[in-house]
Amino acid sequence: MASCNKGLGGEGSAAAAAPHVLAVDDSSVDRAVIASILRSSKFRVTAVDSGKRALELLGSEPNVSMIITDYWMPEMTGYELLKKVKESSRLKEIPVVIMSSENVPTRINRCLEQGAEDFLLKPVRASDVSRLCSRVLR
């Protein structure tokens, strides 16, 4: 499995050096799957079940390296979360990746135009995470 810690050296704890990813999905199964894949690629993962919880965590956790969120969630969609992150002067530099089981080109384009770094189709695979390592966390 690819690791995202290339070039970080052996000093300090791996957890402190690992990129911190906020995983957002209302499905407990999908949340567990994405968290497992991210952790196996040496990410530190915090998983939450809604866009609202994600924003609360972002308000108290300054060291999030990337957000990966489901598109369809109750109360706040991943697209709405993306917009809120990109409108915030404090959060806008955090890369946001949207996931969906539905391959809808207009939705994908709208997310990318709003500032999403990538759009992944579920089920997310380890190869998707490897690609994110090289593209998003340069």
N, C-alpha and C positions, 0 to 999 in steps of 0.2 A: 504494500500500500504506500502511496506517495506521502511524504511528510512535507509540511509547509515550513519547517524550521531550517531549511538549508542555509548554511552560512551564519547561523547564530552562535556557533561555538559551544563549548561545553560548560561555560561558567553559568552559575545561577541555576535556579530550579527550572525544569522544563515548563511547569505550569505558568511561571511568571513570564517566560519568554514566548509562550504560545499565543498566537493571535486569538482574540476573544470574539466569538461569533454569537450573535443573538439570533436564535431560531424561533420563528413565530408561526404557529399552526394550531388551529382549533381542534384538529384530529389528534388524539393522544397517540394513535398508532403511527401516523405520519411524523409527528414530532419526535417519537422515539427512534424511528428509522433515520431521519436526517441527523439527529444528535449523535447516533451511533456512527454513522459514516463520517461526520465531521470529527468526532473524537478519535477515530481510527487514523485520521490524517493529521493528528496532533494539534487540533484546534482545542481551545478551551471553550465550552459551550454553555450558554444559559438558554434554556427553553421556556417559552411562555405561550399561553393559549389564546392571546388576543392582541390586536393592535393597541388597545388601551393599556394593557399591561406592559407592552413593549415600550410605549412612550413613558410610562412611569419609571421603568427600569433605566431607560436612557437619561432620565432626569437625575438619577442618582449614581449612575455608573459611567464615568468619563472615558473608560478605556475599551470601548467596543470597536473592533477592527472592521466588522462587516455585519450586515443584517441580511438574513435570508428568511423570506416570508411567503406564506401561502397567499394566493390571490383571493380566493373566496373564503371569507370568514364573516360570522355574524357581527353586528355592531359597527365594525370598521374593516373594510377590505384591505388587502395588501396594497392596492393602488392608492387608497386614501392614506395609509401609513407612509408609503413612499412620498406622497405629496407633502405631508406634514414634516417629514425628515428633510426633504429638499428645500422647504420654505424656512427652515430654522437656520439661523446664522451659526449656531453652535453645533448642529448635527449634519449640515448639508454635505460635509466632506466624507461622511461614512458611506461606503459603497452599499447599495441595496440590491439584492437579487430576489426576483419574484419567482415563485414556483406555482405550477398549476397542472392539473391532470387534463385540462382542456386545451387543445391546440387551436386557438382562435387568433389568426394573424392580426386582426385589428386591435385586439386586446394587447397582444405582445408588442406591437408597434407603439401603442399609446403609452405603455409602461416604459419602453426604451426612450421615447421622446420626452417623458417626464423626468428622466434621469436615472432609471434603473441601469445597473451595470450589466445585468444579464437576465434572461428569462429561461428557467429550466422547466422541462416537462417532467411530470411525475410518471413513474417512480424515478426519483433521483438516484443516480448511480455513483459509485466511487470515482469513475472517470470524469463525471461532471465536477466533483469536488477538486480533483487534480487540476482541471482546467481553470477553476476559480483561483486556485493557489497561484498559478502562474500569471493570470490576467489581472486579478483584483488586488491581491496583496503583494505588490511589487516591492 
